[in-house]
Amino acid sequence: MSNFVRSLRLWFSPERIREEGDTPDYRFSLANERTFLAWLRTALALIGGGFAVDQFLPDLRWGWRIGLALALLAAGVLCSLRAVNHWMRCERAMRRGEDLPASRFPTVLSLVVAVVALAMVVVVLFGWEG
């Protein structure tokens, strides 16, 4: 079974992770859960921002509006999926006594948000009609 399929199964059966390694100090598991929830809040904010751009900026040229809204919505979707994946990977590493996994996702997400923010600066400086 591939690692991806195994990881995906753990998303929907987190109790199976108890089959690996030893139970970590509950404080570490709770900290991992808080991080997961922070990623979900970030995802919800990005999704809300995408809907806000689409709904509350009707005078913005269609291509700009849709492009910015879709970028924010896609970032929100990726962030929510990454949240559960990161939670599971960290929980597994803690149970195995391994180093926590490194991730490039925060950098990628930061770059996407920065690009959208720069596009919004252009929109504000040069007006809604482009």
Phi and psi in degrees as a GROMACS rama.xvg file:
@    title "Ramachandran Plot"
@    xaxis  label "Phi"
@    yaxis  label "Psi"
@TYPE xy
-69.52  156.694  SER-2
-60.7002  -36.8789  ASN-3
-63.1346  -46.6745  PHE-4
-64.4048  -41.2699  VAL-5
-62.8694  -44.0339  ARG-6
-63.7647  -42.0876  SER-7
-62.9523  -38.6201  LEU-8
-63.0965  -36.7495  ARG-9
-66.4758  -27.312  LEU-10
-58.8044  -39.1962  TRP-11
-99.8355  -7.02721  PHE-12
-136.965  64.191  SER-13
-62.3667  -20.026  PRO-14
-64.6962  -21.5368  GLU-15
-68.1751  -21.4012  ARG-16
-66.6986  -21.1383  ILE-17
-67.0788  -14.7312  ARG-18
-73.3848  -13.1721  GLU-19
-104.874  135.596  GLU-20
57.1098  -153.512  GLY-21
-110.187  155.07  ASP-22
-69.1624  124.063  THR-23
-76.3413  167.383  PRO-24
-53.7303  131.904  ASP-25
-58.9659  -26.964  TYR-26
-63.569  -34.9372  ARG-27
-70.5676  -40.1255  PHE-28
-63.8388  -39.9791  SER-29
-68.1967  -37.084  LEU-30
-64.2896  -39.5119  ALA-31
-62.8806  -39.8743  ASN-32
-65.9231  -40.2957  GLU-33
-62.7789  -38.2152  ARG-34
-64.0176  -42.5208  THR-35
-57.0067  -46.3588  PHE-36
-65.606  -35.184  LEU-37
-63.9508  -40.4522  ALA-38
-64.0219  -38.7083  TRP-39
-66.1731  -38.5769  LEU-40
-62.534  -40.2066  ARG-41
-62.9393  -43.7736  THR-42
-60.9753  -44.2672  ALA-43
-63.5852  -38.3804  LEU-44
-65.2169  -41.5466  ALA-45
-64.8499  -42.4292  LEU-46
-64.5639  -43.8825  ILE-47
-60.8148  -39.892  GLY-48
-63.8597  -39.1939  GLY-49
-63.2153  -43.8175  GLY-50
-66.4154  -38.0056  PHE-51
-62.4961  -44.8544  ALA-52
-60.0181  -44.7213  VAL-53
-67.8657  -41.4936  ASP-54
-88.0085  -33.4377  GLN-55
-105.462  4.38866  PHE-56
-124.746  57.894  LEU-57
-66.125  -22.8346  PRO-58
-81.882  -9.37509  ASP-59
-71.1833  135.758  LEU-60
-50.4761  139.247  ARG-61
-51.1179  -47.9623  TRP-62
-61.2348  -42.6919  GLY-63
-64.6581  -48.3009  TRP-64
-60.4489  -49.2084  ARG-65
-66.9933  -41.7493  ILE-66
-61.4794  -47.4161  GLY-67
-66.7625  -42.9567  LEU-68
-62.6917  -45.3541  ALA-69
-66.4045  -35.921  LEU-70
-62.6962  -44.1658  ALA-71
-67.986  -43.0142  LEU-72
-63.3591  -43.2876  LEU-73
-63.5073  -41.1331  ALA-74
-62.0361  -38.6195  ALA-75
-65.2057  -42.1703  GLY-76
-63.3899  -48.4471  VAL-77
-62.0625  -39.2262  LEU-78
-64.2293  -41.3996  CYS-79
-68.4292  -38.7467  SER-80
-68.7656  -38.4222  LEU-81
-67.1154  -31.4067  ARG-82
-59.2893  -49.6639  ALA-83
-69.6288  -36.9639  VAL-84
-64.6775  -43.1198  ASN-85
-66.1719  -42.1655  HIS-86
-57.4243  -48.6422  TRP-87
-64.7319  -43.4857  MET-88
-63.747  -40.7618  ARG-89
-68.2957  -42.4596  CYS-90
-61.3523  -43.5687  GLU-91
-62.8447  -44.7717  ARG-92
-62.4844  -41.5613  ALA-93
-63.1448  -41.2059  MET-94
-66.3314  -32.2494  ARG-95
-87.4258  -8.41006  ARG-96
74.8608  25.2998  GLY-97
-96.5703  167.474  GLU-98
-64.3155  148.883  ASP-99
-66.8813  145.874  LEU-100
-68.8279  141.664  PRO-101
-84.2714  153.887  ALA-102
-145.797  140.309  SER-103
-90.7176  -8.26026  ARG-104
-56.926  -43.7888  PHE-105
-57.8668  -36.433  PRO-106
-66.9355  -45.8569  THR-107
-62.0784  -45.8237  VAL-108
-61.5329  -42.8926  LEU-109
-60.9204  -41.1484  SER-110
-66.0911  -41.3439  LEU-111
-62.171  -46.2224  VAL-112
-63.8073  -39.3065  VAL-113
-64.4298  -41.4113  ALA-114
-63.5834  -44.3815  VAL-115
-63.1822  -41.3509  VAL-116
-63.5624  -42.4467  ALA-117
-63.4434  -39.0953  LEU-118
-62.712  -39.5215  ALA-119
-66.7182  -35.0995  MET-120
-61.1072  -43.5297  VAL-121
-60.654  -44.1963  VAL-122
-60.9983  -45.3125  VAL-123
-65.5948  -42.8002  VAL-124
-69.6408  -36.5052  LEU-125
-106.749  6.5139  PHE-126
91.3861  163.191  GLY-127
-67.4666  -30.081  TRP-128
-81.4724  0.567691  GLU-129
